[in-house]
Amino acid sequence: MIADIRDRPRIQQIFRDLKPEVVFHAAAHKHLPLLERHPSEAVKSNVLGTDHLVEAALAAGVERFVLISTDKAADPTSVLGASKRLAELIVQANARDARNLGTGVFSAVRFGNVLGSRGSLLSVLAEQLRSGGPVTITHPDVTRFFMTIEEAVGLVLESGRMAHGGEVFVLDMGEPVRIVDLVHNFAEQVQLGRDEVEIRYTGLRAGEKLNEALFSEGEERLPTAHARIYATVAESAAGPEDLAGGLTGLHEAAAGNSDEEVRRWLAELLPGYRTAEPEPAPVPALSAPYPDGF
């Protein structure tokens, strides 16, 4: 089907006609620097779009609904992270009612970068090396979590199966990887020496973290029946009605494309949210819109 998750009547029509049993909600704007510059667009898709899907899923009697979230939702410092954290809260708030009524199981799953996905770090790195460089990295000490497409898909499916409603599952992604080390390892695979790879550091951008975390401060890491899946059930104290009341102002600000109002509402709805200030590049920067970590 073709649809825009911002289009509430269209989403309701699709769910009403097709009556899906299981929904994996992966539609989102995910480019961190772009969303820092256009927060209204982030809210329209990532927050309001999620609200539309949850509403339609409840009305259609969906049995299982899984939101695909991101590690940037943990203690968010970016508009991307804040919008996805609000999406998690929307799912959790509605999960309580769905659980009480026995109408469906709603949960979220949070993880980091997937190697080989469209626009992923690895594909950009390969293209930069193939073109003779330079390779651009935001900071010499920047680290990120990675897993393969196969790992991510399998663990997401398993998370959806084991959910009881209201959980935010967190995938075990192993130890974070230094991007510089990834560059050197990849260069060796294409038979390039370290001295043959030119690396230019661009500096961390607004909202970007040096090191990501999978859990927010205060979130408890709970084991599950699967060794590589954890859960946290720290929910907002607000129910669906309370959360909806707080989101109304945010949605109105986004509809009016008032970016400063959107930022104010994000800070009000997420008291721990603050935008990370950009860090100057340690060496002269190459200006280019590369994915997270570049």
Secondary structure, DSSP 8 states (H G I E B T S, - for coil): ----TT-HHHHHHHHHHH--SEEEE------HHHHHH-HHHHIIIIIIHHHHHHHHHHHHT-SEEEEE--GGGSS--SHHHHHHHHHHHHHHHHHHHHHHHTS-EEEEEE--EEETSTT-HHHHHHHHHHTT--EEES-TT-EE-EEEHHHHHHHHHHHHHH--SS-EEEE---S-EEHHHHHHHHHHHTT--GGG--EEE----TT--SB--SS-TT---EE-SSTTEEEE----S--HHHHHHHHHHHHHHHHTT-HHHHHHHHHHHSTT---------SS--------TT-
